Amino acid sequence: MVTLGPIGIAASGLAPGLPGAEVDLAREAEAAGYSTVWLAGGQGNNLPVIDRVVRATGQIQVASGIIPVDVVPAAEVARTYAELEESFPGRFVVGLGGAHGPRPLRTLNAYLDILDGREAGTSAGIVPASSRVLAALGPAVLTLARERASGAYPYLVTPDYVRQARATLGAGPALAVLVAVIPEADPDSARATAAESLRFFVTTPGYRRSFLRMGFTEPEIDGLAPRFLDAVTAWGDVDSIVARVREYHAAGADQVVLRITGDAGGDAGSGPFGGLLRRYAEALLS
C-alpha cells in the first residue's frame, strides 16, 4: 500500500504559461516538509509535468490529482510509471479518475485491467494497485478503491464523510482528502471566495449527488448557503485552518491535501502562496 504523510499540497492557482511553476512549488513544499504534491490533470495529460517534477525534486511524492481515464491512454500511464519507478522508486503516486459516460465503473475497471497487465498486447508495463489511488466520492468507487487500488482521493467533503469513507475503506487503504483552504478571516469574503470556487461543482452530477448524500438540501446547494460552504471548505486565519485540518485527520484521513484558494499574496514570503505554505507546515507538523 502507498504510504502518505500527514499533509500534501495541491498545485492550484499557479501562474499560467510558466513551465517551471510546478517545479518551484514542489521544491518549496519539499523544503517545508510536505509529503506529497498533487498535480491537477483537469481534462488533459499531465504526465510530462509529473515526469519533470519528479526528476527536479529529491524525495517528495508526486501524485496525479487526477489522470482522467477518458483522456489519457492507460499504456501511457504505465510507460511513465515504469520509467520513473526505475530511477525514482515510490515517487510517482498514480491518481486516477474522470470516468464518464453511461457506465463509469465499467470504464474505470477496464482501465485498471490494463494497468494490471490483464489486457493482451500491453507492452508498456503495469502499475500495481499499491501505487495507485482513485478519485472517489460515492460508495461504489470507494469500494473499488479498496479492492483495486491503494486508497481514495475525495474532494469537497466533510469530516463526517471522512468517517464513513474510512469505514468503507477499512484500516489499510490510504485516504487522502483534498480540502479547499481559503486564507481569509472575514466570513463574508471567505464565503464569497468559497462560493465562486464551488459554482462549477454544484452543477456536476457526481459532486451534487455527494453533497446530497452528506445531508445538504437542494436549496442549500443551489444557493451556496453558508452552512454548506463552511462544511466543505476550511477558511480563516492560520490557527483556524490548522484546527479544521486536524478535524479531517481525527475523522480518519491519512493525508489532508491543502488546495489554497483565493488571495494569499498579502502573506509575506516567497512562492505562489506567500509564507502560508511554510506556516501551515510548521503548525501541522509540530
C-alpha positions in Angstrom: 0.0 0.0 0.0 1.1 3.5 -0.7 2.2 5.4 2.4 1.1 9.1 2.6 2.5 11.6 5.1 0.1 13.8 7.0 -0.1 16.8 4.7 0.1 17.4 1.0 -0.2 20.4 -1.2 -2.2 20.8 -4.4 -0.6 22.7 -7.3 -3.5 25.1 -7.8 -3.7 28.7 -8.7 -0.3 28.8 -10.3 0.5 31.4 -12.9 -0.4 30.1 -16.4 2.3 29.8 -19.0 5.2 29.3 -16.6 6.5 25.7 -17.2 8.6 25.8 -14.0 5.8 26.8 -11.7 5.0 23.3 -10.6 8.7 22.5 -10.0 9.1 25.6 -7.9 6.1 24.8 -5.8 7.2 21.2 -5.3 10.7 22.3 -4.2 9.2 24.8 -1.8 6.8 22.2 -0.4 9.5 19.6 -0.1 11.7 22.1 1.9 8.7 22.9 4.2 8.1 19.3 5.0 5.0 18.4 2.9 4.9 14.7 2.0 3.2 14.9 -1.4 2.5 17.5 -4.1 -0.7 16.7 -6.1 -0.6 17.9 -9.7 -4.1 18.5 -11.3 -4.8 16.8 -14.6 -8.0 18.6 -15.5 -9.1 17.3 -18.8 -5.6 17.0 -20.2 -2.5 14.9 -19.9 -0.2 15.9 -17.1 2.2 13.0 -17.4 5.0 15.3 -18.8 4.7 17.7 -15.9 4.7 14.8 -13.4 7.9 13.4 -15.0 9.5 16.8 -14.9 8.6 17.5 -11.2 9.8 14.0 -10.0 13.2 14.5 -11.7 13.6 18.0 -10.4 13.0 17.2 -6.7 14.6 15.0 -4.1 12.1 12.9 -2.2 8.6 14.4 -2.2 5.9 12.2 -3.6 4.4 13.5 -6.8 0.8 12.4 -7.2 -1.6 12.9 -10.2 -4.7 14.5 -8.9 -6.1 13.2 -11.2 -5.3 11.5 -14.5 -8.6 11.4 -16.5 -9.0 7.9 -17.7 -11.3 9.1 -20.6 -8.4 11.2 -21.9 -5.0 9.6 -21.2 -4.4 6.0 -22.5 -3.5 3.5 -19.8 -0.4 2.5 -21.8 1.0 6.0 -21.5 0.4 5.9 -17.7 2.1 2.5 -17.5 5.1 3.7 -19.6 5.7 6.8 -17.5 5.3 4.9 -14.3 7.8 2.3 -15.3 10.4 4.9 -16.4 10.1 6.8 -13.2 9.9 3.8 -10.9 13.2 2.5 -12.3 15.1 5.6 -11.3 12.9 7.1 -8.6 11.1 4.3 -6.9 7.9 5.2 -4.9 7.9 8.8 -6.0 5.0 8.7 -8.5 1.6 8.1 -6.9 -0.9 7.4 -9.7 -4.2 9.1 -9.1 -6.9 8.1 -11.5 -10.5 9.2 -12.1 -12.6 11.1 -14.6 -14.6 8.2 -15.9 -17.8 9.4 -17.5 -20.5 8.1 -19.8 -23.3 5.7 -19.0 -21.1 3.1 -17.2 -18.2 4.8 -15.5 -17.4 1.9 -13.2 -17.0 -0.4 -16.2 -14.7 2.2 -17.8 -12.6 2.5 -14.7 -12.4 -1.3 -14.2 -11.3 -1.8 -17.8 -8.6 0.8 -17.4 -7.4 -0.9 -14.2 -7.3 -4.2 -16.0 -4.8 -2.7 -18.5 -2.7 -1.4 -15.7 -2.8 -4.8 -14.1 -1.5 -6.3 -17.3 -4.6 -8.3 -17.9 -5.2 -7.0 -21.4 -3.4 -8.8 -24.2 -0.8 -6.8 -26.0 0.0 -4.5 -23.1 3.7 -3.9 -23.6 4.4 -0.7 -21.5 4.4 -2.5 -18.2 1.9 -2.3 -15.3 1.0 0.0 -12.5 0.5 -2.1 -9.3 -2.6 -1.4 -7.2 -0.2 -0.5 -4.4 0.9 2.6 -6.4 -2.5 4.0 -7.4 -5.4 5.8 -5.8 -8.8 6.6 -7.1 -10.7 9.8 -7.1 -13.7 8.6 -5.1 -16.9 10.1 -3.7 -19.7 7.5 -3.7 -19.7 4.2 -2.0 -19.2 2.2 -5.2 -16.0 3.9 -6.2 -14.8 3.8 -2.6 -15.3 0.1 -2.6 -13.4 -0.1 -5.9 -10.6 1.9 -4.4 -10.4 -0.6 -1.5 -10.4 -3.6 -3.8 -8.3 -2.4 -6.8 -6.2 0.5 -5.6 -4.2 1.6 -2.6 -6.7 4.2 -1.4 -9.0 7.1 -2.3 -8.8 10.8 -3.0 -12.1 12.7 -2.4 -12.7 16.4 -2.6 -15.3 18.8 -1.1 -16.3 16.5 1.7 -16.9 16.9 5.4 -15.2 15.2 8.4 -18.4 13.1 8.8 -18.0 11.9 5.2 -14.4 11.0 6.0 -15.5 8.8 9.0 -17.9 7.0 6.7 -15.3 6.7 3.9 -12.8 5.2 6.4 -15.4 2.7 7.5 -15.9 1.7 3.8 -12.2 1.5 3.0 -11.2 -0.2 6.2 -7.9 0.3 8.1 -5.4 -0.4 5.4 -6.1 1.7 2.3 -4.9 5.3 2.3 -7.4 8.2 2.4 -6.1 11.5 1.1 -8.7 14.3 1.4 -8.4 17.3 -0.8 -9.6 20.4 1.1 -10.2 23.9 -0.3 -8.3 26.3 2.0 -9.2 29.9 2.0 -6.8 32.1 3.9 -9.4 34.8 4.7 -10.6 35.6 8.2 -13.6 37.8 7.2 -16.6 35.4 6.9 -18.3 37.3 4.0 -15.1 37.5 2.0 -14.2 33.8 2.7 -17.6 32.6 1.8 -17.7 34.7 -1.4 -14.4 33.0 -2.4 -15.7 29.6 -1.5 -18.9 30.2 -3.5 -17.0 31.2 -6.6 -14.8 28.1 -6.4 -17.8 25.8 -5.9 -20.1 27.1 -8.7 -18.9 24.5 -11.2 -19.1 21.6 -8.8 -22.7 22.2 -7.6 -23.8 21.6 -11.3 -21.7 18.5 -11.7 -23.8 15.4 -11.2 -21.3 13.3 -9.2 -20.5 16.1 -6.8 -24.1 17.1 -6.5 -25.1 13.5 -5.5 -22.2 13.5 -3.0 -23.5 16.8 -1.4 -27.0 15.4 -1.1 -25.7 12.2 0.5 -23.9 14.3 3.0 -27.2 15.8 4.1 -27.3 19.2 2.3 -30.6 20.2 0.7 -31.1 21.3 -2.9 -31.7 24.9 -1.8 -28.5 24.9 0.2 -26.5 23.6 -2.7 -28.1 25.8 -5.3 -27.9 28.9 -3.1 -24.4 28.1 -1.9 -25.6 28.6 1.7 -23.2 29.4 4.5 -23.8 26.1 6.2 -22.9 24.2 3.0 -19.8 26.4 2.2 -18.5 26.2 5.8 -18.9 22.4 5.9 -16.8 21.6 2.8 -14.1 24.2 3.0 -11.6 25.5 5.5 -11.2 29.2 5.9 -9.9 31.7 8.4 -6.5 32.6 9.9 -3.7 30.0 10.2 -4.9 28.7 13.6 -8.5 28.2 12.4 -7.4 26.4 9.3 -5.0 24.2 11.2 -7.8 23.2 13.6 -10.0 22.4 10.7 -7.4 20.2 9.0 -7.0 18.3 12.3 -10.7 17.6 12.3 -10.2 15.7 9.0 -7.2 13.8 10.4 -9.2 12.9 13.5 -12.0 11.6 11.3 -9.7 9.1 9.6 -7.8 11.0 6.8 -4.2 9.8 6.4 -3.3 12.9 4.5 -5.1 16.2 4.1 -4.1 17.9 0.9 -4.3 21.7 1.0 -5.8 23.4 -2.1 -5.1 27.0 -1.3 -7.7 29.2 -2.9 -8.1 32.9 -3.0 -5.6 35.7 -2.5 -2.6 34.6 -0.4 -0.4 37.4 -1.8 -0.7 39.5 1.3 1.2 37.0 3.4 4.8 37.9 3.3 7.1 35.2 1.8 8.3 33.7 -1.4 6.4 31.3 -3.7 2.9 31.3 -5.1 1.3 31.2 -1.6 3.5 33.7 0.1 4.6 32.4 3.5 1.5 30.4 4.1 3.0 27.1 2.8 5.6 27.1 5.5 3.4 28.4 8.2 0.8 25.7 7.7 3.5 23.1 7.6 5.1 24.4 10.8 1.8 24.4 12.6 0.6 21.0 11.4 3.9 19.1 11.7 5.0 20.4 15.1 
